[in-house]
Amino acid sequence: MEAQTILEIRPALNKFLQHFHDCFGRSTARRHLSTYVEGQLGSLPRKSIEPMADAAGVPPRDLQQFLSLYRWDESAMLDRCQQQVAAKHAHPQSVGILDETSFPKKGQMTACVQRQHCGASGKKDNCVVSVHLGYATPEFHTLLDGELYLPEETWHEDRHRCRAAGIPDDVVYRAKWQIGLGQIERARRNGIFLRWLTFDEGYGGKPPFPRALDVLGQQYVGEVPCDFRVWTRRPEVLYREHANRSEGVGRPRKFPRLKVKNNPPAEVRHIARHSPLFRLEDWQTYHVKNGHKGPMVWKAKRLLVWLRDENGLPTRPHHLIVTYNVLEPETLKYFLSNAPEDTSVQTLLLVAFSRWKIERMFEDGKGELGLDHFEVRKFVSIQRHLILSCVSYLFLAEFHQKHRGEKSGPDALPGYNGSELPGEFVDAWWPMFTSIGSDDFADVASHPASQRCRETLSSQTNHPAITRLGTEIEKLNPVQVESVVAL
């Protein structure tokens, strides 16, 4: 980073934080806001309250009370953050990404902690889980929202334990998809336009969730589990009584209803293996993007299917996209979309494979802003920390966008034959506040590795399957900026 850019950081931050001053009733709280955000943006190796307070020369108890006891409107602060994104970063092809992340914790006193699947360790572990909504455009991405997940049996049903952890009585159990749906509705109320929404099978596997998105008019491409059930042909529906019935005999039939002789909905894995309609379609090859280990080449088929609505009747047609990586043909992925019928497979795949953006946001949040460094235990303190992290991330993303210079290609994407990595990252820079923390610039690490354990594919560059496809590379369907969506 150039010296002039470093000098611009503090004035830019002061101006940025002025947008949130009316969320605080006292000037003391506004000063602590500046201290906390500067601490998250600084070069401290550990960005919990005590190191940030020591570096800023304030008592740690002041920052602890700022998170737990001070009166300030965190809800208005999150609204203001989203309204700024809507005003400055609106895009006709924006994508919302719903996902969760976890924070390993020891003991049983931290609010919402329990033994559950922990993405940070890749196994069942003692951790806290939060649900997040990310926002991505070709030139920009940031976290819009974050909310703690309250487990049902170990916390919701034990209100005494909830009160001891500072969880208000009106905070009750909600499934993760319900938390995510609430975040989407809130973002829309604050003026956020999401052209697309994408999510993993943890959300797509809950039928009420895609139904609720249809009601909202939200277009999506989401992964569904292999046992998700759909119809490959629209079942017949009866809308009126066809035979005379003796008056007062038997229970009156409800209409509309399914005809008795319809085939039941089938699991998507069985459709991929046995459906005659699916076999009629040809596998198409798509070059999704160039990754760290070479090009990512996938094969895909698309079939129109029908879902059950809340009354058990068929919905309008949806897209079922079945894909597999050419190096792992035995492992299929299933995606569902409510996009218009004429939407191209390239567009659907590009949205479906855009979830890496929020993985990058989690990496940046944990590695650069100390998203997972909190050591507080009370519910309100953790929730406020998540909101402050959204504010810090927004400033970092905006400052980075302003000073990163020219993009490597159109819409920050490599060309089809390019070798650059897709997308713009919030990079690990020199310390943003040289007066906070260590001044040893040589110790600044490169971008942290992902803390979410995922199965990784081996390098595809010299694999025989990729080499064989190399002679036909021009026949592939590149998922890139020429598509309707560009990420």
C-alpha positions in Angstrom: 0.0 0.0 0.0 1.3 3.4 -0.9 2.1 6.0 1.8 -0.6 8.4 0.6 -3.2 5.6 0.8 -2.2 4.9 4.4 -2.7 8.5 5.3 -6.2 8.5 3.8 -7.4 5.6 5.9 -8.1 7.3 9.2 -10.0 10.3 7.8 -12.0 7.9 5.6 -12.9 5.8 8.6 -13.9 8.8 10.6 -16.2 9.9 7.8 -17.6 6.4 7.4 -18.4 6.0 11.1 -20.3 9.3 11.1 -23.2 7.5 9.3 -23.7 5.5 12.5 -23.4 8.2 15.2 -27.2 8.6 15.6 -27.4 4.9 16.7 -25.7 6.0 20.0 -27.1 8.3 22.6 -23.8 9.2 24.2 -20.5 10.5 22.8 -18.6 7.9 25.0 -20.3 5.1 23.0 -19.4 6.7 19.7 -15.7 6.9 20.8 -15.8 3.2 21.7 -17.3 2.4 18.3 -14.2 4.0 16.7 -11.9 2.2 19.0 -13.5 -1.2 18.3 -13.6 -0.8 14.5 -10.0 0.5 14.4 -9.0 -2.5 16.5 -10.6 -4.9 14.0 -8.9 -3.2 11.1 -5.5 -3.0 12.8 -2.6 -5.4 12.7 -3.1 -7.1 16.1 -2.5 -10.8 16.0 -5.5 -11.3 18.3 -8.4 -9.0 18.0 -10.3 -9.6 21.2 -11.3 -6.9 23.6 -8.2 -6.8 25.8 -5.6 -6.5 23.1 -7.7 -3.9 21.2 -8.2 -1.9 24.4 -4.5 -2.1 25.4 -3.4 -1.0 22.0 -5.8 2.0 22.1 -4.8 2.9 25.6 -8.3 2.5 27.2 -9.4 0.2 30.0 -10.6 -3.2 28.7 -13.6 -2.9 30.9 -14.8 0.1 28.9 -15.0 -2.0 25.7 -16.6 -4.9 27.6 -19.3 -2.6 28.8 -19.6 -1.1 25.3 -20.7 -4.6 24.1 -22.7 -5.6 27.0 -24.1 -2.7 29.1 -24.1 0.5 27.0 -27.4 1.4 25.4 -27.2 1.7 21.6 -29.4 0.6 18.8 -27.7 -2.3 17.2 -30.7 -3.0 15.0 -30.6 0.5 13.5 -26.9 0.1 13.0 -27.3 -3.0 10.9 -30.1 -1.2 9.0 -27.9 1.7 8.3 -25.1 -0.6 7.1 -27.5 -2.3 4.6 -29.0 1.0 3.5 -25.5 2.2 2.6 -24.9 -1.0 0.5 -28.2 -0.4 -1.3 -27.4 3.2 -2.0 -23.8 2.8 -3.2 -23.4 -0.8 -4.4 -26.7 -1.7 -6.1 -26.2 -3.9 -9.2 -28.8 -5.4 -11.6 -27.1 -8.8 -11.3 -26.4 -8.9 -7.6 -26.3 -12.2 -5.8 -27.2 -12.9 -2.2 -25.4 -15.9 -0.6 -26.8 -17.6 2.5 -24.5 -19.7 4.6 -23.4 -20.3 8.2 -20.0 -20.4 10.0 -18.9 -21.7 13.3 -16.7 -20.6 16.2 -15.1 -23.3 18.4 -15.5 -22.6 22.1 -14.6 -24.4 25.3 -17.0 -24.8 28.2 -20.7 -24.5 28.4 -21.2 -20.9 29.5 -21.0 -19.1 26.1 -24.5 -18.3 24.7 -25.8 -20.8 22.2 -22.8 -23.2 22.5 -23.3 -26.9 22.1 -21.7 -30.0 20.5 -22.6 -29.8 16.9 -21.0 -29.9 13.4 -18.2 -27.4 13.4 -17.1 -26.2 9.9 -13.9 -24.7 11.4 -12.7 -28.1 12.7 -14.5 -30.3 10.2 -16.1 -32.5 12.8 -18.6 -32.5 15.6 -17.2 -30.1 18.2 -18.2 -27.7 21.0 -19.0 -24.5 19.1 -21.3 -21.5 18.4 -22.9 -21.2 15.0 -24.1 -18.1 13.2 -26.1 -17.6 10.0 -25.0 -15.0 7.6 -26.2 -13.3 4.4 -23.5 -12.2 2.0 -23.9 -9.8 -1.0 -21.8 -10.0 -4.2 -21.6 -8.1 -7.4 -18.9 -8.3 -10.1 -17.0 -5.4 -8.4 -17.9 -5.7 -4.8 -18.8 -8.1 -2.0 -19.6 -7.7 1.8 -21.4 -9.3 4.7 -24.9 -8.0 5.1 -26.1 -9.7 8.3 -25.1 -12.2 11.0 -27.2 -13.8 13.7 -26.6 -16.5 16.3 -28.3 -19.8 16.0 -30.1 -20.8 19.2 -30.2 -24.6 19.5 -33.6 -26.0 20.4 -33.1 -28.8 23.0 -30.1 -27.5 24.9 -31.0 -23.8 25.0 -34.5 -23.0 23.8 -36.2 -25.5 26.2 -34.0 -24.3 29.1 -35.0 -20.7 29.7 -33.1 -20.6 33.0 -29.9 -21.3 31.1 -30.9 -18.7 28.5 -31.4 -16.0 31.2 -28.0 -16.8 32.7 -26.4 -16.3 29.3 -28.3 -13.0 28.7 -30.6 -14.4 26.1 -33.9 -12.4 26.1 -37.1 -14.3 26.6 -38.4 -13.2 23.1 -35.4 -14.9 21.5 -36.6 -18.4 20.7 -35.5 -21.3 18.5 -35.7 -20.8 14.8 -34.4 -23.2 12.2 -31.4 -21.9 10.2 -33.5 -21.5 7.1 -36.0 -19.4 9.1 -33.1 -17.2 10.3 -31.9 -16.8 6.7 -35.3 -16.0 5.4 -35.7 -13.3 8.0 -32.3 -11.8 6.9 -33.4 -11.8 3.3 -36.7 -10.0 4.2 -34.8 -7.5 6.3 -32.3 -6.7 3.5 -35.2 -6.2 1.0 -36.9 -3.8 3.4 -33.6 -1.8 3.6 -33.5 -1.5 -0.2 -31.2 -4.3 -1.1 -32.0 -5.8 -4.5 -30.9 -9.4 -4.9 -31.3 -10.5 -8.5 -30.3 -14.0 -7.4 -30.0 -16.0 -4.2 -27.9 -19.1 -3.7 -27.5 -21.5 -0.7 -26.3 -25.1 0.1 -28.4 -28.2 0.7 -28.8 -27.4 4.4 -31.3 -24.8 3.3 -32.4 -26.2 0.0 -33.4 -29.5 1.7 -36.1 -27.7 3.7 -39.2 -27.5 1.3 -40.8 -24.6 3.2 -37.7 -22.5 2.4 -37.9 -22.5 -1.4 -41.7 -22.1 -1.2 -41.2 -19.0 1.0 -38.7 -17.6 -1.6 -41.4 -18.1 -4.3 -43.9 -16.2 -2.3 -41.3 -13.4 -1.9 -40.7 -13.4 -5.6 -37.0 -14.1 -4.9 -35.2 -15.9 -7.8 -32.7 -18.5 -6.6 -30.4 -21.4 -7.6 -29.8 -23.6 -4.6 -28.3 -27.0 -3.9 -30.7 -29.7 -2.7 -29.9 -33.1 -1.1 -30.1 -36.3 -3.1 -33.4 -37.3 -1.4 -35.3 -34.1 -2.4 -38.5 -35.1 -4.1 -40.0 -33.7 -7.3 -42.3 -34.6 -10.2 -40.8 -35.1 -13.6 -44.2 -34.7 -15.2 -46.9 -32.3 -13.9 -49.5 -34.4 -12.1 -53.2 -34.1 -13.0 -55.2 -31.9 -10.6 -59.0 -32.1 -10.2 -60.7 -28.8 -9.7 -64.4 -29.9 -9.3 -66.6 -32.9 -8.5 -67.0 -35.1 -11.6 -69.6 -37.5 -10.2 -73.0 -37.0 -8.5 -72.9 -37.7 -4.9 -75.9 -38.5 -2.7 -76.7 -35.6 -0.5 -75.4 -35.9 3.0 -73.4 -39.2 2.3 -69.8 -39.2 3.3 -67.4 -36.3 3.8 -67.3 -33.7 1.0 -64.2 -33.8 -1.1 -61.9 -30.8 -1.1 -60.8 -29.2 -4.4 -58.5 -28.7 -6.0 -56.8 -32.0 -5.3 -54.5 -34.5 -7.0 -55.9 -37.2 -9.2 -55.6 -40.6 -7.5 -53.7 -42.3 -10.3 -50.8 -39.8 -10.5 -47.2 -41.0 -10.0 -45.7 -40.0 -6.6 -42.8 -37.5 -6.6 -39.4 -39.1 -6.9 -36.1 -38.5 -5.2 -33.7 -36.5 -7.5 -31.0 -39.2 -7.2 -33.4 -41.8 -8.6 -34.4 -39.4 -11.4 -30.7 -39.0 -12.4 -30.3 -42.8 -12.6 -33.6 -44.1 -13.9 -35.8 -41.4 -15.4 -36.4 -41.8 -19.2 -36.9 -38.1 -19.5 -33.5 -37.4 -17.9 -31.8 -40.0 -20.1 -33.1 -38.3 -23.2 -31.0 -35.2 -22.3 -27.3 -35.1 -23.2 -24.5 -34.3 -20.8 -23.0 -30.9 -21.6 -19.5 -29.9 -20.6 -18.9 -26.5 -18.9 -15.7 -24.8 -18.0 -16.9 -23.2 -14.8 -13.7 -21.3 -13.8 -10.0 -21.5 -13.4 -9.1 -22.4 -9.8 -5.9 -22.7 -7.9 -5.3 -26.2 -9.2 -6.3 -25.7 -12.8 -9.6 -25.4 -14.7 -12.8 -26.6 -13.1 -14.7 -28.6 -15.7 -18.1 -30.0 -15.0 -20.8 -31.9 -16.9 -24.4 -31.0 -16.4 -28.0 -31.9 -17.4 -31.1 -29.8 -16.9 -34.7 -31.0 -16.6 -37.9 -29.2 -15.8 -39.6 -30.5 -12.7 -42.5 -29.7 -10.4 -42.5 -29.3 -6.6 -45.2 -29.7 -4.0 -46.7 -26.6 -2.7 -48.0 -26.2 0.9 -51.3 -28.0 -0.1 -49.5 -30.9 -1.8 -50.3 -29.6 -5.3 -47.8 -29.0 -8.1 -46.0 -25.7 -8.4 -45.0 -24.0 -11.7 -42.0 -25.7 -13.4 -38.6 -25.4 -11.8 -35.1 -26.3 -13.1 -33.4 -29.4 -11.8 -29.7 -29.2 -12.7 -27.6 -32.4 -12.1 -23.8 -31.9 -12.3 -20.6 -33.8 -11.7 -16.9 -32.9 -11.9 -15.2 -34.7 -14.7 -12.6 -36.0 -12.2 -15.3 -37.4 -9.9 -18.1 -38.7 -12.1 -19.6 -40.8 -9.3 -20.4 -37.8 -7.2 -23.4 -35.9 -8.3 -24.6 -32.5 -7.2 -28.3 -31.4 -7.5 -29.4 -27.8 -7.9 -32.9 -26.4 -8.0 -34.0 -23.0 -9.4 -37.2 -21.1 -9.9 -35.8 -19.0 -12.7 -37.8 -18.5 -15.9 -37.8 -21.5 -18.2 -35.7 -19.9 -20.9 -32.8 -19.2 -18.5 -29.6 -20.8 -19.8 -27.8 -23.6 -18.0 -24.6 -21.4 -18.1 -26.3 -18.7 -16.0 -27.8 -21.2 -13.5 -24.4 -22.9 -13.1 -22.6 -19.6 -12.6 -25.0 -18.6 -9.8 -24.8 -22.1 -8.3 -21.0 -22.1 -8.1 -20.8 -18.5 -6.7 -21.0 -19.7 -3.1 -17.2 -19.5 -2.9 -17.7 -15.7 -2.4 -19.1 -16.1 1.1 -16.4 -18.5 2.0 -14.0 -15.8 1.0 -15.9 -13.3 3.2 -15.6 -15.7 6.2 -11.9 -16.0 5.6 -11.4 -12.3 5.4 -13.7 -11.7 8.4 -11.8 -14.3 10.6 -8.3 -13.6 9.3 -8.4 -9.8 8.8 -11.1 -8.6 11.3 -11.1 -11.1 14.1 -14.6 -12.3 13.4 -13.9 -15.4 15.4 -11.7 -13.8 18.1 -14.5 -12.7 20.5 -14.1 -13.9 24.1 -17.4 -12.6 25.4 -20.0 -15.0 26.6 -23.3 -13.1 26.8 -25.8 -13.3 23.9 -26.1 -9.5 23.4 -22.3 -9.0 23.3 -21.8 -11.7 20.7 -24.6 -10.4 18.6 -23.2 -6.9 18.7 -19.8 -8.2 17.8 -21.3 -9.8 14.6 -23.0 -6.5 13.7 -19.8 -4.5 14.3 -17.9 -7.0 12.1 -20.4 -6.3 9.3 -19.7 -2.6 9.7 -15.9 -3.1 9.7 -16.1 -5.4 6.6 -18.2 -2.8 4.7 -15.5 -0.1 5.3 -12.7 -2.5 4.4 -14.5 -3.6 1.2 -15.3 0.0 0.1 -11.8 1.3 0.8 -10.3 -1.7 -1.0 -12.6 -1.1 -4.0 -11.6 2.5 -4.2 -7.8 1.9 -4.0 -7.3 -1.5 -5.7 -6.7 0.1 -9.1 -7.7 -1.4 -12.5 -9.3 -4.8 -12.6 -7.6 -7.6 -14.5 -10.5 -8.2 -16.8 -14.1 -7.2 -17.5 -16.2 -7.4 -14.4 -13.2 -8.7 -12.4 -13.4 -12.0 -14.2 -10.6 -13.7 -16.2 -11.3 -14.4 -19.8 -12.2 -18.0 -20.9 -8.6 -18.7 -21.7 -7.2 -16.5 -19.0 -5.1 -17.7 -16.2 -6.1 -15.2 -13.5 -8.1 -16.3 -10.5 -11.8 -15.3 -10.6 -13.1 -12.4 -8.6 -11.6 -9.7 -6.5 -10.6 -10.5 -3.0 -10.3 -8.3 0.1 -6.6 -8.9 0.4 -4.4 -8.9 3.4 -2.8 -5.5 3.3 -0.3 -3.7 5.4 -1.6 -2.7 8.8 -4.4 -0.1 8.3 -3.6 1.7 11.5 0.1 1.9 12.2 -0.5 3.4 15.6 -2.3 0.3 16.7 -0.5 -2.9 17.4 2.9 -4.0 16.0 4.8 -1.7 13.6 6.8 -4.6 12.2 5.4 -4.7 8.6 7.6 -7.7 7.7 5.5 -9.8 10.1 2.2 -9.2 8.2 1.1 -12.6 7.0 -0.5 -13.4 3.7 -4.1 -14.1 3.5 -5.1 -16.8 6.0 -6.1 -20.3 4.8 -9.8 -21.2 4.9 -11.0 -22.4 8.3 -13.9 -24.3 6.8 -13.0 -27.9 6.1 -14.1 -28.9 2.6 -13.2 -31.8 0.3 -10.6 -30.5 -2.2 -10.1 -31.7 -5.7 -6.7 -32.7 -6.9 -5.0 -30.6 -9.6 -6.9 -30.9 -12.9 -4.4 -29.3 -15.1 -2.5 -32.4 -16.3 -5.2 -35.0 -15.5 -5.9 -37.3 -18.5 -9.6 -36.4 -18.4 -8.7 -32.7 -18.8 -6.0 -33.4 -21.3 -8.4 -35.3 -23.4 -10.8 -32.5 -23.3 -8.1 -30.0 -24.2 -8.4 -30.9 -27.9 -12.1 -30.0 -27.7 -11.7 -26.9 -25.5 -13.4 -24.6 -28.0 -16.6 -26.8 -27.8 -17.0 -26.1 -24.1 -19.6 -23.7 -22.8 -17.6 -21.2 -20.8 -19.5 -19.8 -17.8 -18.1 -16.3 -17.8 -19.0 -12.6 -18.2 -20.9 -13.2 -21.4 -23.6 -15.0 -19.3 -26.5 -13.0 -17.9 -24.8 -13.0 -14.5 -21.2 -12.1 -13.9 -19.5 -12.8 -10.6 
